[in-house]
Amino acid sequence: MIRLLLLLALAAPAVAQDAAPAGAAAPAAEAPAPRTETVVLETPLGAIRIAVEVERAPLTAANFLRYVREKRLDGASFYRALRLTPDGRYGLVQGGVKNEPRRVLAGIAHEPTSATGLSHVDGAISMARGAPGTASGDFFIIVGGLPALDAQLAGEGDTAGYAVFGRVVEGMDVVRAILDAPVDPNAGEGSMKGQMLATPVRIGRAVLPAK
C-alpha cells in the first residue's frame, strides 16, 4: 500500500544558479491548489480539523457543509470503529446523524473518486452509503489508506466506491483514539456487528472557523 519514490539527486550534476543559458524560458507558474473550506469537529477527545474539497468534490462537499451550517451534526457522534489490522494501522471510524429523522436530509447523487481524482488515503473523509445515491449525513475517516474503497474501473457488483470529499489536516491523533476505543461485541447488525463503539464519541459542535 505504501509506495516509496526514490529520488536519485546525487546522480545529477551540480549547476550554479546563475549558469542558466541565455534566453531560457522562465519556469511555469504553479497552478493554485484546489479550493477547500475548513470544518472543525469538536469532541471530548480533541478537535478534528478537515479540509473540505469544495472545488474537486463540489456536490458532496456542499452536502456536508449544509449539515454543518444547519447545526445537524452538533450533538451527533462517532459510533463505529472498524479495525482492519490488530495494531490499528488500518481501519476507519464512522460518525454522523445515524439516520436520526430530525437531522437527516435526502440522499445525494454519488460523486465517485474516478470523477473527483480524490482517493481513500490516510485521513480521507468519505460518505457512508448503501446503494449509490443514498449518502446523506453519515461519513467515515480513513486510517492508514484504503484505496480499495475508491471507484473501480472493472469488477463485479457495486464498483462505484465511496465519495471522498476532504481530508483531516489536524487531529489524526483524535481519530486514532476513536479507532482504539472499546467496541460492544454484541452491538450492530450484519457485517457491522462488533464494530459499534461501546461509548460513542460525541461531536459537540461542527463549526466553520472564522477566516
C-alpha positions as a LaTeX table, in Angstrom:
\begin{tabular}{lrrr}
\hline
Residue & $x$ (\AA) & $y$ (\AA) & $z$ (\AA) \\
\hline
Met1 & 0.00 & 0.00 & 0.00 \\
Ile2 & 2.90 & 2.29 & 0.63 \\
Arg3 & 4.93 & 3.28 & $-2.38$ \\
Leu4 & 8.36 & 4.85 & $-1.97$ \\
Leu5 & 9.64 & 7.29 & $-4.60$ \\
Leu6 & 13.46 & 7.20 & $-4.71$ \\
Leu7 & 14.93 & 10.48 & $-5.96$ \\
Leu8 & 18.47 & 9.95 & $-7.31$ \\
Ala9 & 19.53 & 13.53 & $-6.64$ \\
Leu10 & 23.22 & 12.64 & $-6.17$ \\
Ala11 & 23.42 & 11.43 & $-9.78$ \\
Ala12 & 22.59 & 14.88 & $-11.16$ \\
Pro13 & 25.44 & 17.27 & $-11.86$ \\
Ala14 & 25.56 & 20.39 & $-9.72$ \\
Val15 & 24.64 & 23.56 & $-11.61$ \\
Ala16 & 25.21 & 27.06 & $-10.29$ \\
Gln17 & 22.05 & 29.15 & $-10.06$ \\
Asp18 & 23.47 & 31.86 & $-12.33$ \\
Ala19 & 24.51 & 29.40 & $-15.04$ \\
Ala20 & 21.17 & 29.14 & $-16.83$ \\
Pro21 & 21.56 & 29.52 & $-20.61$ \\
Ala22 & 20.62 & 32.87 & $-22.10$ \\
Gly23 & 17.07 & 33.03 & $-23.33$ \\
Ala24 & 15.94 & 30.04 & $-21.27$ \\
Ala25 & 12.22 & 30.02 & $-20.61$ \\
Ala26 & 11.12 & 31.01 & $-17.12$ \\
Pro27 & 9.64 & 28.15 & $-15.08$ \\
Ala28 & 5.89 & 27.86 & $-15.42$ \\
Ala29 & 3.89 & 29.21 & $-12.52$ \\
Glu30 & 2.42 & 26.54 & $-10.28$ \\
Ala31 & $-1.32$ & 26.06 & $-10.55$ \\
Pro32 & $-3.19$ & 27.19 & $-7.43$ \\
Ala33 & $-4.21$ & 24.43 & $-5.04$ \\
Pro34 & $-7.85$ & 23.34 & $-5.34$ \\
Arg35 & $-10.08$ & 25.43 & $-3.08$ \\
Thr36 & $-11.15$ & 23.96 & 0.26 \\
Glu37 & $-13.27$ & 25.01 & 3.24 \\
Thr38 & $-12.21$ & 24.22 & 6.80 \\
Val39 & $-14.55$ & 22.43 & 9.20 \\
Val40 & $-13.68$ & 21.60 & 12.81 \\
Leu41 & $-15.39$ & 18.73 & 14.61 \\
Glu42 & $-15.17$ & 19.28 & 18.37 \\
Thr43 & $-15.11$ & 16.11 & 20.51 \\
Pro44 & $-14.24$ & 15.32 & 24.15 \\
Leu45 & $-11.02$ & 13.72 & 22.85 \\
Gly46 & $-9.95$ & 16.83 & 20.95 \\
Ala47 & $-10.67$ & 18.65 & 17.71 \\
Ile48 & $-10.56$ & 17.21 & 14.20 \\
Arg49 & $-9.83$ & 19.81 & 11.51 \\
Ile50 & $-10.95$ & 18.89 & 7.99 \\
Ala51 & $-10.18$ & 20.49 & 4.62 \\
Val52 & $-13.40$ & 20.03 & 2.64 \\
Glu53 & $-12.84$ & 19.77 & $-1.13$ \\
Val54 & $-15.41$ & 22.29 & $-2.36$ \\
Glu55 & $-13.73$ & 22.52 & $-5.78$ \\
Arg56 & $-12.88$ & 18.90 & $-6.55$ \\
Ala57 & $-15.95$ & 17.29 & $-4.92$ \\
Pro58 & $-18.47$ & 20.15 & $-5.07$ \\
Leu59 & $-21.70$ & 18.17 & $-4.70$ \\
Thr60 & $-20.58$ & 16.04 & $-1.75$ \\
Ala61 & $-18.79$ & 18.94 & $-0.08$ \\
Ala62 & $-21.89$ & 21.15 & $-0.36$ \\
Asn63 & $-23.97$ & 18.45 & 1.31 \\
Phe64 & $-21.54$ & 18.13 & 4.24 \\
Leu65 & $-21.30$ & 21.90 & 4.64 \\
Arg66 & $-25.09$ & 22.13 & 4.72 \\
Tyr67 & $-25.15$ & 19.72 & 7.66 \\
Val68 & $-22.53$ & 21.89 & 9.38 \\
Arg69 & $-24.26$ & 25.23 & 8.71 \\
Glu70 & $-27.66$ & 23.92 & 9.79 \\
Lys71 & $-26.14$ & 22.50 & 13.01 \\
Arg72 & $-27.31$ & 19.00 & 12.14 \\
Leu73 & $-24.01$ & 17.47 & 13.27 \\
Asp74 & $-23.98$ & 19.28 & 16.63 \\
Gly75 & $-24.65$ & 16.59 & 19.23 \\
Ala76 & $-24.19$ & 13.74 & 16.73 \\
Ser77 & $-21.41$ & 11.21 & 17.34 \\
Phe78 & $-18.74$ & 8.87 & 16.11 \\
Tyr79 & $-20.32$ & 5.49 & 16.72 \\
Arg80 & $-18.36$ & 2.91 & 14.71 \\
Ala81 & $-14.72$ & 1.79 & 14.72 \\
Leu82 & $-13.54$ & $-0.79$ & 12.19 \\
Arg83 & $-10.01$ & $-2.02$ & 12.88 \\
Leu84 & $-8.75$ & $-3.95$ & 9.87 \\
Thr85 & $-5.44$ & $-4.89$ & 11.49 \\
Pro86 & $-4.84$ & $-5.79$ & 15.16 \\
Asp87 & $-2.32$ & $-2.97$ & 15.56 \\
Gly88 & $-4.84$ & $-0.36$ & 14.38 \\
Arg89 & $-2.68$ & 0.84 & 11.48 \\
Tyr90 & $-5.54$ & 0.39 & 9.05 \\
Gly91 & $-9.22$ & 0.98 & 9.58 \\
Leu92 & $-11.90$ & 3.62 & 9.71 \\
Val93 & $-14.15$ & 5.46 & 12.14 \\
Gln94 & $-17.71$ & 6.37 & 11.21 \\
Gly95 & $-19.87$ & 9.18 & 12.52 \\
Gly96 & $-22.79$ & 11.41 & 11.70 \\
Val97 & $-26.53$ & 11.57 & 12.14 \\
Lys98 & $-27.11$ & 7.79 & 12.09 \\
Asn99 & $-30.42$ & 8.27 & 10.21 \\
Glu100 & $-31.91$ & 10.26 & 13.09 \\
Pro101 & $-35.11$ & 11.67 & 11.49 \\
Arg102 & $-34.78$ & 15.22 & 12.82 \\
Arg103 & $-31.23$ & 15.51 & 11.49 \\
Val104 & $-31.11$ & 13.57 & 8.23 \\
Leu105 & $-31.61$ & 15.14 & 4.79 \\
Ala106 & $-32.40$ & 13.43 & 1.50 \\
Gly107 & $-29.66$ & 11.37 & $-0.13$ \\
Ile108 & $-27.39$ & 12.95 & $-2.72$ \\
Ala109 & $-26.11$ & 11.84 & $-6.11$ \\
His110 & $-22.92$ & 9.80 & $-5.97$ \\
Glu111 & $-19.68$ & 11.65 & $-6.79$ \\
Pro112 & $-17.09$ & 8.88 & $-7.44$ \\
Thr113 & $-13.36$ & 9.19 & $-6.94$ \\
Ser114 & $-12.92$ & 8.43 & $-10.65$ \\
Ala115 & $-14.55$ & 11.83 & $-11.31$ \\
Thr116 & $-13.01$ & 13.86 & $-8.47$ \\
Gly117 & $-9.46$ & 12.50 & $-8.59$ \\
Leu118 & $-9.51$ & 12.03 & $-4.80$ \\
Ser119 & $-8.66$ & 8.79 & $-3.01$ \\
His120 & $-9.11$ & 7.00 & 0.31 \\
Val121 & $-5.68$ & 7.97 & 1.62 \\
Asp122 & $-4.78$ & 8.21 & 5.30 \\
Gly123 & $-7.04$ & 10.89 & 6.81 \\
Ala124 & $-9.52$ & 10.99 & 3.91 \\
Ile125 & $-13.14$ & 11.70 & 4.86 \\
Ser126 & $-15.78$ & 9.96 & 2.74 \\
Met127 & $-19.52$ & 9.44 & 2.68 \\
Ala128 & $-21.14$ & 6.34 & 4.14 \\
Arg129 & $-23.88$ & 4.91 & 1.92 \\
Gly130 & $-25.92$ & 1.91 & 0.94 \\
Ala131 & $-26.59$ & 1.99 & $-2.80$ \\
Pro132 & $-25.06$ & 4.84 & $-4.83$ \\
Gly133 & $-27.23$ & 7.94 & $-4.38$ \\
Thr134 & $-28.22$ & 7.21 & $-0.76$ \\
Ala135 & $-25.42$ & 9.07 & 1.08 \\
Ser136 & $-26.83$ & 11.71 & 3.41 \\
Gly137 & $-25.44$ & 12.67 & 6.83 \\
Asp138 & $-23.05$ & 9.87 & 7.80 \\
Phe139 & $-19.36$ & 9.80 & 6.96 \\
Phe140 & $-16.17$ & 7.94 & 7.78 \\
Ile141 & $-12.50$ & 8.83 & 8.21 \\
Ile142 & $-9.76$ & 6.54 & 6.91 \\
Val143 & $-6.76$ & 5.43 & 8.95 \\
Gly144 & $-3.77$ & 4.10 & 7.04 \\
Gly145 & $-5.08$ & 4.44 & 3.47 \\
Leu146 & $-7.69$ & 2.14 & 1.90 \\
Pro147 & $-7.63$ & 2.67 & $-1.90$ \\
Ala148 & $-9.82$ & $-0.42$ & $-2.33$ \\
Leu149 & $-12.72$ & 1.88 & $-1.37$ \\
Asp150 & $-12.12$ & 4.06 & $-4.45$ \\
Ala151 & $-14.26$ & 3.60 & $-7.56$ \\
Gln152 & $-13.06$ & 0.60 & $-9.55$ \\
Leu153 & $-12.86$ & 0.60 & $-13.34$ \\
Ala154 & $-13.95$ & $-3.02$ & $-13.60$ \\
Gly155 & $-15.31$ & $-5.76$ & $-11.42$ \\
Glu156 & $-18.49$ & $-7.42$ & $-10.30$ \\
Gly157 & $-21.28$ & $-5.87$ & $-8.26$ \\
Asp158 & $-21.05$ & $-2.30$ & $-6.90$ \\
Thr159 & $-17.82$ & $-0.79$ & $-8.26$ \\
Ala160 & $-18.78$ & 2.87 & $-7.68$ \\
Gly161 & $-16.74$ & 3.11 & $-4.48$ \\
Tyr162 & $-17.33$ & 5.78 & $-1.86$ \\
Ala163 & $-17.28$ & 9.55 & $-2.28$ \\
Val164 & $-14.21$ & 11.20 & $-0.76$ \\
Phe165 & $-14.81$ & 14.89 & $-0.10$ \\
Gly166 & $-11.93$ & 16.03 & 2.09 \\
Arg167 & $-9.06$ & 15.14 & 4.39 \\
Val168 & $-8.12$ & 15.57 & 8.04 \\
Val169 & $-5.36$ & 18.18 & 8.32 \\
Glu170 & $-5.15$ & 18.25 & 12.13 \\
Gly171 & $-6.39$ & 15.77 & 14.71 \\
Met172 & $-5.47$ & 12.35 & 13.35 \\
Asp173 & $-4.40$ & 11.51 & 16.90 \\
Val174 & $-8.05$ & 12.01 & 17.88 \\
Val175 & $-9.21$ & 9.80 & 15.00 \\
Arg176 & $-6.81$ & 7.05 & 16.09 \\
Ala177 & $-8.00$ & 7.35 & 19.67 \\
Ile178 & $-11.57$ & 6.79 & 18.47 \\
Leu179 & $-10.41$ & 3.79 & 16.43 \\
Asp180 & $-8.74$ & 2.36 & 19.55 \\
Ala181 & $-11.80$ & 2.86 & 21.78 \\
Pro182 & $-13.64$ & $-0.26$ & 23.06 \\
Val183 & $-16.43$ & $-1.71$ & 20.94 \\
Asp184 & $-19.51$ & $-3.63$ & 22.02 \\
Pro185 & $-19.18$ & $-7.19$ & 20.63 \\
Asn186 & $-22.96$ & $-7.59$ & 20.59 \\
Ala187 & $-23.95$ & $-4.26$ & 19.03 \\
Gly188 & $-24.50$ & $-3.68$ & 15.33 \\
Glu189 & $-26.26$ & $-5.64$ & 12.63 \\
Gly190 & $-24.98$ & $-7.91$ & 9.89 \\
Ser191 & $-21.40$ & $-7.20$ & 8.83 \\
Met192 & $-21.20$ & $-4.30$ & 11.29 \\
Lys193 & $-21.78$ & $-6.47$ & 14.37 \\
Gly194 & $-18.96$ & $-5.93$ & 16.84 \\
Gln195 & $-17.89$ & $-2.63$ & 15.27 \\
Met196 & $-20.09$ & $-0.25$ & 17.29 \\
Leu197 & $-18.34$ & 1.78 & 19.96 \\
Ala198 & $-19.32$ & 0.80 & 23.47 \\
Thr199 & $-19.43$ & 4.54 & 24.27 \\
Pro200 & $-19.95$ & 6.73 & 21.18 \\
Val201 & $-17.72$ & 9.81 & 20.96 \\
Arg202 & $-19.94$ & 12.87 & 20.87 \\
Ile203 & $-19.48$ & 15.62 & 18.29 \\
Gly204 & $-20.18$ & 18.64 & 20.45 \\
Arg205 & $-20.11$ & 21.05 & 17.52 \\
Ala206 & $-19.17$ & 21.10 & 13.85 \\
Val207 & $-18.04$ & 24.61 & 13.03 \\
Leu208 & $-16.68$ & 26.72 & 10.21 \\
Pro209 & $-13.85$ & 28.74 & 11.80 \\
Ala210 & $-13.83$ & 32.48 & 11.15 \\
Lys211 & $-11.49$ & 33.42 & 8.31 \\
\hline
\end{tabular}
